[in-house]
Amino acid sequence: MASLDCSAEQLAQLLGPNGTAAASFICDRFSAVSDSFTDTNYAVDNTYLLFSAYLVFAMQLGFAMLCAGSVRAKNTMNIMLTNVLDAATGGLFYYLFGFAFAFGSPSNGFIGKHFFALKSIPTSTFDYSNFLYQWAFAIAAAGITSGSIAERTQFVAYLIYSSFLTGFVYPVVSHWFWSSDGWASASNSGNLLFGSGVIDFAGSGVVHMVGGIAGLWGAFIEGPRIGRFGHSGRSLVLRGHSSTLVVLGTFLLWFGWYGFNPGSFLKISVAYSGGGNYYGQWSAVGRTAVTTTLAGCTAALTTLFGKRILSGHWNVTDVCNGLLGGFAAITSGCSVVEPWAAIICGFVAAVVLISCNKLAEKVKFDDPLEATQLHGGCGAWGIIFTALFATKDYVSQVYNSGQPGRPYGLFMGGGGRLLAAHIIQILVITGWVSATMGTLFFILHKLKLLRISAEDEMAGMDLTRHGGFAYMYHEDDDSNKHAFELRKIEPAAPTTIVTTTN
């Protein structure tokens, strides 16, 4: 907010020869009012960011319910505990290292180097609300990965990968594309990649692709769950135990996405066109909520009818995943595209998700929550979509560029430089996450710390690792009291499934 200036010397000339004291008093009061406006501006923006952080954190409950409903009942406690620990472990490691690696400016283009354990916070650019908001994003990426490796992963592996992902892998990527020092950031005023930087506003690449590709490697190295593919190689559905929880989790995620996308403005009290106008960043926030909504709704309906044609069923779980795929795709360009373009984004996102699921079945890839296909595949499409449909005016307003000739969407007349930058983003995220998380999962596999034994997988991890089942099926069921004896878990040899082909 621009400061309000008052000159006692100039004002005294207007008040006459005896007006010096009055001029000084008026200017002092004027300065006090100006300071109050500035304080109010900071307070409004911080309150907005904190509220958005609370919405994004509420998505953890959505992830927990979605994951619980998508797995079999015998693994319910296990998957919900991993969601709790993603948040708890991520909180400590993002506080100690992650926020510094992501936003520790001034720094180089690769990684931040200030603000470890929030040292020197708050500053003129970062407050505690910034940390809370970015932490909620970091644990969202970890939550995506946990769904890919559900129902067959040792508990210690969850703790290790969650710490590494939130403390190092994800923060480095967010530094590249979101920090003002990042080598590919659209906010880097010194050296923009292809003159534009990467416009990944709320993280189709930074959050969703990172979590999805990490899950890809975890699920690939572990292999499919026992029984997922028959002896002939035919795909068998291991259906989750509760569509109710899936729908509940989806609606919670939908609600939280209004903090995820609109909240990524970080501030709301920013005027466009010099101020004094009904149109400002508050309008852009509303437009972003609308584009988010339209993309998700279109993807849900496209999935509904697409799966009906392919399978002959109206499947609520598929519709929920389609909805979330639309959200993951629009997350990159939600602030810089027109609402009609969001409908195109959602339609193509549903097609991408259905196609990725077909490919996963063909290559015998098992992801219980379709997280790799949904967040990785739809996230990659969202990055391409932004490079095609970003509008000139919105890019200029949102990124406050003020520089003529800044690239925008190819289909909107902005040339191909933004598309080139976004293709590079897809490649470097894929390479970075593969090199780091792929290596980590491989090491855990070699150390026999990744997959549980076949015996434990068949019995269910709630029973073998957590002391009993999540549900009491009968009123007189006392199985959780004395029927099962907990035993020490020893590292087991990786499961080998022998299949034959016709």
C-alpha positions as CSV (number, residue, x, y, z in Angstrom):
1,M,0.0,0.0,0.0
2,A,1.4,3.4,-0.9
3,S,2.2,5.7,2.0
4,L,0.4,8.9,2.5
5,D,2.8,11.9,2.7
6,C,2.3,15.2,4.4
7,S,4.7,18.2,4.4
8,A,4.3,20.5,7.4
9,E,6.3,23.2,5.6
10,Q,4.1,23.3,2.6
11,L,0.9,23.1,4.7
12,A,2.1,26.0,6.9
13,Q,2.3,28.2,3.8
14,L,-1.4,27.5,3.1
15,L,-2.4,28.2,6.7
16,G,-0.7,31.6,6.9
17,P,2.1,33.1,9.0
18,N,0.8,31.6,12.3
19,G,0.0,28.1,10.9
20,T,3.3,26.3,11.6
21,A,2.2,24.6,14.8
22,A,-1.2,23.7,13.3
23,A,0.6,22.3,10.2
24,S,2.9,20.1,12.3
25,F,-0.1,18.8,14.3
26,I,-2.1,18.0,11.2
27,C,0.8,16.2,9.6
28,D,1.5,14.2,12.7
29,R,-2.1,13.0,12.8
30,F,-2.0,12.4,9.1
31,S,1.1,10.2,9.5
32,A,-0.6,8.3,12.3
33,V,-3.6,7.6,10.1
34,S,-1.3,6.5,7.3
35,D,0.5,4.1,9.6
36,S,-2.9,2.6,10.8
37,F,-3.8,2.0,7.1
38,T,-0.5,0.2,6.6
39,D,-0.9,-1.9,9.7
40,T,-4.4,-2.8,8.6
41,N,-3.2,-3.8,5.2
42,Y,-0.7,-6.2,6.7
43,A,-3.2,-7.5,9.1
44,V,-5.8,-8.2,6.3
45,D,-3.2,-10.0,4.1
46,N,-1.9,-12.1,7.0
47,T,-5.4,-13.0,8.1
48,Y,-6.2,-14.0,4.5
49,L,-3.1,-16.2,4.3
50,L,-3.7,-17.8,7.6
51,F,-7.3,-18.7,6.7
52,S,-6.1,-20.1,3.4
53,A,-3.5,-22.2,5.3
54,Y,-6.2,-23.6,7.6
55,L,-8.2,-24.6,4.5
56,V,-5.2,-26.3,2.9
57,F,-4.4,-28.1,6.1
58,A,-8.0,-29.3,6.3
59,M,-7.2,-31.2,3.0
60,Q,-5.2,-33.6,5.2
61,L,-8.5,-34.8,6.6
62,G,-9.7,-35.1,3.1
63,F,-6.7,-37.2,2.1
64,A,-7.1,-39.4,5.2
65,M,-10.8,-40.1,4.4
66,L,-10.1,-40.7,0.8
67,C,-7.2,-43.0,1.5
68,A,-9.2,-44.9,4.2
69,G,-12.1,-45.5,1.9
70,S,-9.9,-46.5,-1.1
71,V,-8.1,-49.3,0.8
72,R,-9.5,-52.6,2.2
73,A,-10.8,-52.5,5.7
74,K,-7.9,-54.6,7.0
75,N,-5.5,-51.7,6.3
76,T,-7.6,-48.7,7.4
77,M,-5.8,-47.8,10.6
78,N,-2.4,-48.1,8.9
79,I,-3.3,-45.7,6.1
80,M,-4.8,-43.1,8.4
81,L,-1.8,-43.3,10.7
82,T,0.5,-42.6,7.8
83,N,-1.6,-39.5,7.0
84,V,-1.2,-38.2,10.5
85,L,2.5,-38.8,10.5
86,D,2.9,-37.1,7.1
87,A,1.7,-33.9,8.8
88,A,3.6,-34.4,12.0
89,T,6.9,-35.5,10.5
90,G,6.6,-32.9,7.7
91,G,6.0,-30.2,10.3
92,L,9.3,-30.7,12.0
93,F,11.5,-31.2,8.9
94,Y,9.9,-28.3,7.0
95,Y,10.5,-26.1,10.1
96,L,14.1,-27.2,10.4
97,F,15.2,-27.3,6.7
98,G,12.4,-27.2,4.2
99,F,11.2,-23.6,4.4
100,A,14.9,-22.4,4.3
101,F,15.7,-24.5,1.2
102,A,12.5,-23.3,-0.5
103,F,12.4,-19.6,0.4
104,G,15.7,-18.7,2.1
105,S,16.5,-15.6,0.1
106,P,18.9,-14.1,-0.9
107,S,20.3,-17.3,-2.4
108,N,21.3,-19.0,-5.6
109,G,18.9,-20.3,-8.2
110,F,19.0,-23.9,-7.0
111,I,18.4,-23.9,-3.3
112,G,17.7,-21.4,-0.5
113,K,20.1,-20.9,2.4
114,H,18.4,-18.7,5.1
115,F,15.6,-19.0,7.6
116,F,16.6,-22.5,9.0
117,A,14.3,-23.2,11.9
118,L,12.6,-19.9,11.0
119,K,15.6,-17.9,12.2
120,S,15.2,-14.1,11.4
121,I,11.4,-14.6,10.8
122,P,9.4,-12.3,10.5
123,T,10.9,-10.1,7.9
124,S,9.4,-7.5,5.5
125,T,8.7,-10.3,3.0
126,F,7.9,-13.3,5.2
127,D,5.9,-13.8,8.3
128,Y,4.9,-16.9,10.3
129,S,1.8,-17.2,8.2
130,N,3.9,-17.9,5.1
131,F,5.6,-20.8,6.8
132,L,2.3,-22.3,7.9
133,Y,0.9,-22.0,4.4
134,Q,3.9,-23.5,2.7
135,W,4.1,-26.3,5.2
136,A,0.5,-27.3,4.4
137,F,1.6,-27.5,0.7
138,A,4.6,-29.7,1.6
139,I,2.6,-32.3,3.5
140,A,0.1,-32.4,0.7
141,A,2.8,-33.6,-1.6
142,A,3.8,-36.3,0.9
143,G,0.2,-37.3,1.3
144,I,-0.1,-37.9,-2.4
145,T,2.8,-40.3,-2.3
146,S,1.4,-42.3,0.6
147,G,-1.6,-43.3,-1.4
148,S,0.5,-44.8,-4.2
149,I,2.3,-47.3,-1.9
150,A,-0.7,-48.1,0.4
151,E,-1.5,-51.6,1.8
152,R,2.0,-53.1,1.4
153,T,4.6,-50.7,2.8
154,Q,6.6,-50.9,6.0
155,F,5.9,-48.2,8.6
156,V,9.5,-47.1,8.8
157,A,9.6,-46.5,5.1
158,Y,6.7,-44.0,5.5
159,L,8.7,-42.1,8.1
160,I,11.9,-42.0,6.1
161,Y,10.4,-40.9,2.8
162,S,8.1,-38.3,4.3
163,S,11.0,-36.7,6.1
164,F,13.1,-36.7,3.0
165,L,10.4,-35.4,0.7
166,T,9.2,-32.5,2.9
167,G,12.6,-31.6,4.2
168,F,14.6,-31.6,0.9
169,V,13.1,-32.9,-2.3
170,Y,9.9,-30.8,-2.4
171,P,11.5,-27.6,-1.0
172,V,14.2,-27.6,-3.8
173,V,11.5,-27.8,-6.5
174,S,9.4,-25.1,-4.9
175,H,12.6,-22.9,-4.7
176,W,13.1,-23.3,-8.5
177,F,9.6,-22.2,-9.5
178,W,8.3,-20.1,-6.6
179,S,11.2,-18.3,-4.9
180,S,12.1,-14.9,-6.2
181,D,15.7,-16.3,-6.6
182,G,14.6,-19.6,-8.4
183,W,16.2,-20.2,-11.8
184,A,12.8,-20.8,-13.5
185,S,10.5,-18.7,-11.3
186,A,8.1,-16.3,-12.9
187,S,8.9,-13.9,-10.0
188,N,12.6,-13.8,-10.7
189,S,13.0,-10.2,-11.9
190,G,16.6,-10.7,-12.8
191,N,16.7,-13.5,-15.3
192,L,13.4,-15.0,-16.5
193,L,13.6,-18.4,-18.2
194,F,12.7,-17.7,-21.9
195,G,11.6,-14.2,-20.8
196,S,8.6,-15.6,-18.9
197,G,9.7,-18.1,-16.2
198,V,7.3,-21.0,-15.3
199,I,3.7,-20.0,-14.4
200,D,2.9,-22.8,-12.0
201,F,0.6,-20.7,-9.8
202,A,-0.5,-23.1,-7.1
203,G,1.5,-26.2,-8.0
204,S,0.3,-28.6,-10.7
205,G,4.0,-29.4,-11.1
206,V,5.5,-28.3,-7.8
207,V,3.1,-30.2,-5.6
208,H,1.1,-32.7,-7.7
209,M,3.8,-33.9,-10.1
210,V,6.3,-34.1,-7.2
211,G,4.0,-36.3,-5.1
212,G,2.8,-38.3,-8.1
213,I,6.3,-39.1,-9.5
214,A,7.5,-40.0,-6.0
215,G,4.5,-42.4,-5.7
216,L,5.3,-43.8,-9.2
217,W,8.7,-44.9,-8.1
218,G,7.6,-46.2,-4.7
219,A,4.8,-48.3,-6.3
220,F,7.0,-49.5,-9.2
221,I,9.9,-50.7,-7.0
222,E,7.5,-52.4,-4.5
223,G,5.5,-54.1,-7.2
224,P,1.7,-54.7,-7.2
225,R,-0.3,-55.8,-4.2
226,I,-0.9,-59.6,-3.9
227,G,-4.0,-60.5,-5.9
228,R,-4.0,-57.3,-8.0
229,F,-3.2,-59.2,-11.2
230,G,-4.2,-62.8,-11.7
231,H,-1.9,-65.6,-12.8
232,S,-2.9,-65.0,-16.4
233,G,-1.9,-61.3,-16.0
234,R,-5.6,-60.2,-16.0
235,S,-6.3,-57.1,-13.9
236,L,-8.4,-57.8,-10.8
237,V,-10.1,-55.0,-8.8
238,L,-9.1,-54.8,-5.1
239,R,-12.0,-52.4,-4.3
240,G,-11.8,-50.1,-1.4
241,H,-14.0,-50.8,1.5
242,S,-16.0,-47.6,1.8
243,S,-17.4,-45.4,-1.0
244,T,-18.8,-43.2,1.8
245,L,-15.4,-42.3,3.1
246,V,-14.2,-41.7,-0.5
247,V,-17.0,-39.2,-1.1
248,L,-16.5,-37.5,2.2
249,G,-12.8,-37.2,1.6
250,T,-13.4,-35.8,-1.9
251,F,-15.7,-33.1,-0.6
252,L,-13.2,-32.1,2.1
253,L,-10.5,-31.8,-0.6
254,W,-12.8,-29.8,-2.7
255,F,-13.4,-27.4,0.2
256,G,-9.7,-27.2,0.9
257,W,-8.8,-26.5,-2.7
258,Y,-10.4,-23.0,-2.3
259,G,-7.4,-22.3,0.0
260,F,-5.0,-24.1,-2.2
261,N,-5.6,-22.2,-5.4
262,P,-7.1,-18.8,-4.4
263,G,-4.9,-18.6,-1.3
264,S,-1.7,-18.9,-3.5
265,F,-2.1,-15.1,-4.2
266,L,-0.7,-14.8,-0.6
267,K,-2.2,-11.3,-0.5
268,I,-5.7,-10.0,-1.2
269,S,-5.5,-6.2,-0.7
270,V,-3.6,-5.4,-3.9
271,A,-5.1,-2.9,-6.3
272,Y,-4.7,-3.1,-10.0
273,S,-4.6,-0.1,-12.4
274,G,-3.4,2.3,-9.7
275,G,-6.3,1.7,-7.3
276,G,-9.6,3.4,-6.7
277,N,-11.3,0.7,-8.8
278,Y,-13.7,-2.1,-8.1
279,Y,-11.3,-4.5,-9.9
280,G,-8.3,-5.7,-8.0
281,Q,-6.6,-8.8,-6.7
282,W,-9.7,-9.5,-4.7
283,S,-11.5,-10.0,-8.1
284,A,-8.6,-12.3,-9.3
285,V,-9.1,-14.4,-6.1
286,G,-12.7,-14.8,-7.0
287,R,-12.0,-15.7,-10.6
288,T,-9.5,-18.3,-9.5
289,A,-12.1,-19.9,-7.3
290,V,-14.4,-20.0,-10.3
291,T,-11.9,-21.6,-12.7
292,T,-11.0,-24.2,-10.0
293,T,-14.7,-25.1,-9.6
294,L,-15.4,-25.3,-13.3
295,A,-12.4,-27.5,-14.1
296,G,-13.3,-30.0,-11.3
297,C,-17.0,-30.1,-12.3
298,T,-16.2,-30.7,-15.9
299,A,-13.7,-33.4,-15.2
300,A,-16.2,-35.2,-12.9
301,L,-19.0,-35.2,-15.5
302,T,-16.6,-36.3,-18.3
303,T,-15.4,-39.2,-16.1
304,L,-18.9,-40.2,-15.2
305,F,-20.0,-40.6,-18.8
306,G,-16.6,-41.8,-20.1
307,K,-16.5,-44.7,-17.5
308,R,-20.2,-45.4,-18.2
309,I,-19.3,-46.0,-21.9
310,L,-16.2,-48.0,-21.1
311,S,-17.5,-50.2,-18.2
312,G,-21.2,-49.9,-18.3
313,H,-21.4,-48.6,-14.7
314,W,-22.0,-45.3,-12.9
315,N,-19.1,-45.5,-10.5
316,V,-18.9,-42.9,-7.7
317,T,-15.2,-43.6,-6.9
318,D,-14.2,-43.0,-10.5
319,V,-16.2,-39.7,-10.5
320,C,-14.5,-38.5,-7.4
321,N,-11.1,-39.3,-8.8
322,G,-12.0,-37.5,-12.0
323,L,-13.1,-34.4,-10.0
324,L,-9.8,-34.4,-8.2
325,G,-7.9,-34.8,-11.5
326,G,-9.6,-31.7,-12.8
327,F,-8.5,-29.8,-9.7
328,A,-4.9,-31.0,-10.0
329,A,-4.8,-29.9,-13.6
330,I,-6.2,-26.4,-13.2
331,T,-4.0,-25.7,-10.2
332,S,-1.2,-24.4,-12.4
333,G,-3.1,-21.9,-14.5
334,C,-6.1,-21.1,-12.3
335,S,-5.2,-17.5,-11.9
336,V,-4.3,-16.6,-15.4
337,V,-7.0,-18.3,-17.6
338,E,-10.6,-17.4,-18.4
339,P,-13.4,-19.5,-16.9
340,W,-14.3,-21.0,-20.3
341,A,-10.7,-22.3,-20.6
342,A,-11.1,-24.1,-17.3
343,I,-13.8,-26.2,-18.8
344,I,-11.4,-27.4,-21.5
345,C,-8.8,-28.1,-18.8
346,G,-11.2,-30.3,-16.9
347,F,-12.4,-32.2,-19.9
348,V,-8.9,-33.1,-21.1
349,A,-7.9,-33.9,-17.5
350,A,-10.6,-36.6,-17.3
351,V,-9.4,-38.1,-20.6
352,V,-5.8,-38.0,-19.4
353,L,-6.8,-39.8,-16.1
354,I,-8.8,-42.5,-17.9
355,S,-6.0,-43.1,-20.4
356,C,-3.3,-43.3,-17.7
357,N,-5.4,-45.8,-15.8
358,K,-5.7,-47.9,-18.9
359,L,-1.9,-47.7,-19.4
360,A,-1.3,-48.6,-15.7
361,E,-3.4,-51.8,-16.1
362,K,-1.6,-52.8,-19.3
363,V,1.9,-52.5,-17.7
364,K,0.7,-54.1,-14.4
365,F,1.3,-51.0,-12.3
366,D,-0.6,-50.9,-9.1
367,D,-1.5,-47.6,-7.4
368,P,-4.4,-48.1,-5.0
369,L,-5.5,-44.5,-5.1
370,E,-4.5,-43.8,-8.7
371,A,-2.3,-41.0,-7.2
372,T,0.4,-41.3,-9.9
373,Q,-2.1,-41.2,-12.7
374,L,-4.2,-38.5,-11.1
375,H,-1.6,-36.1,-9.7
376,G,1.3,-37.0,-12.0
377,G,-0.6,-37.3,-15.3
378,C,-3.2,-34.6,-14.7
379,G,-0.6,-32.3,-13.1
380,A,1.6,-32.6,-16.2
381,W,-1.4,-31.8,-18.4
382,G,-2.2,-28.7,-16.3
383,I,1.3,-27.4,-16.9
384,I,0.9,-27.7,-20.7
385,F,-2.7,-26.3,-20.5
386,T,-1.4,-23.1,-18.7
387,A,1.2,-22.6,-21.5
388,L,-1.6,-22.8,-24.1
389,F,-4.4,-20.7,-22.5
390,A,-2.8,-18.1,-20.2
391,T,-4.1,-14.6,-21.1
392,K,-1.9,-11.6,-21.5
393,D,-3.7,-9.3,-19.1
394,Y,-4.0,-11.8,-16.3
395,V,-0.3,-12.8,-16.5
396,S,0.6,-9.1,-16.3
397,Q,-1.6,-8.4,-13.4
398,V,-0.9,-11.5,-11.3
399,Y,2.8,-11.4,-11.8
400,N,3.0,-7.6,-11.7
401,S,5.4,-7.8,-14.6
402,G,4.8,-4.4,-16.2
403,Q,7.3,-5.4,-18.9
404,P,6.1,-5.4,-22.5
405,G,6.4,-8.6,-24.6
406,R,6.2,-11.0,-21.7
407,P,5.1,-14.4,-23.1
408,Y,1.7,-15.8,-22.4
409,G,-0.5,-18.7,-23.7
410,L,0.3,-20.0,-27.2
411,F,-3.4,-20.3,-28.2
412,M,-4.0,-16.7,-26.9
413,G,-1.4,-15.3,-29.2
414,G,1.5,-15.2,-26.8
415,G,4.0,-17.4,-28.8
416,G,5.7,-20.6,-27.8
417,R,8.3,-19.4,-25.2
418,L,6.0,-20.1,-22.2
419,L,5.3,-23.6,-23.6
420,A,9.0,-24.2,-23.9
421,A,9.6,-23.1,-20.3
422,H,6.8,-25.4,-19.1
423,I,8.1,-28.4,-21.0
424,I,11.4,-27.8,-19.3
425,Q,9.5,-27.8,-15.9
426,I,8.0,-31.2,-16.6
427,L,11.4,-32.6,-17.6
428,V,13.4,-31.3,-14.6
429,I,10.7,-32.2,-12.0
430,T,10.6,-35.7,-13.5
431,G,14.4,-36.0,-13.4
432,W,14.9,-34.5,-10.0
433,V,12.2,-36.6,-8.2
434,S,13.3,-39.7,-10.0
435,A,16.9,-39.2,-9.0
436,T,16.1,-38.5,-5.4
437,M,13.0,-40.4,-4.4
438,G,13.6,-43.2,-6.9
439,T,17.0,-43.7,-5.3
440,L,15.6,-43.6,-1.8
441,F,12.9,-46.2,-2.5
442,F,15.5,-48.4,-4.2
443,I,17.8,-48.2,-1.1
444,L,14.9,-49.0,1.2
445,H,14.1,-52.0,-1.0
446,K,17.6,-53.3,-0.9
447,L,17.7,-52.9,2.9
448,K,14.4,-54.8,3.2
449,L,12.8,-51.8,4.8
450,L,10.2,-51.1,2.1
451,R,7.7,-53.9,1.6
452,I,6.0,-56.0,4.2
453,S,6.0,-59.8,4.1
454,A,3.4,-61.7,2.1
455,E,2.0,-63.1,5.3
456,D,1.5,-59.7,6.9
457,E,0.0,-58.3,3.6
458,M,-2.5,-61.1,3.4
459,A,-3.6,-60.7,7.0
460,G,-3.7,-56.9,6.8
461,M,-1.5,-54.4,8.5
462,D,-4.1,-53.3,11.0
463,L,-3.8,-56.7,12.6
464,T,-0.1,-57.4,12.2
465,R,1.3,-53.9,12.8
466,H,-1.3,-52.0,14.8
467,G,-2.9,-54.4,17.2
468,G,-6.3,-55.0,15.7
469,F,-8.9,-54.0,13.2
470,A,-10.3,-50.5,12.7
471,Y,-13.9,-51.6,13.0
472,M,-15.7,-53.6,15.6
473,Y,-18.0,-55.7,13.5
474,H,-20.1,-57.2,16.3
475,E,-21.0,-55.8,19.7
476,D,-19.6,-58.9,21.5
477,D,-16.5,-58.8,19.3
478,D,-13.5,-58.7,21.8
479,S,-10.9,-59.7,19.2
480,N,-9.0,-56.5,19.9
481,K,-8.7,-57.4,23.5
482,H,-7.0,-60.8,23.6
483,A,-7.4,-62.8,20.4
484,F,-4.3,-61.5,18.7
485,E,-0.9,-61.4,20.1
486,L,1.4,-58.6,18.9
487,R,4.9,-59.8,17.9
488,K,8.2,-58.1,17.1
489,I,8.4,-57.3,13.4
490,E,11.6,-58.6,11.7
491,P,12.7,-57.4,8.3
492,A,11.2,-59.7,5.7
493,A,12.5,-60.7,2.4
494,P,10.8,-58.8,-0.5
495,T,7.7,-60.6,-1.8
496,T,8.2,-62.4,-5.1
497,I,5.0,-63.2,-7.0
498,V,5.2,-65.9,-9.6
499,T,2.9,-65.5,-12.5
500,T,2.3,-67.6,-15.5
501,T,0.9,-66.6,-18.9
502,N,-1.4,-68.5,-21.1
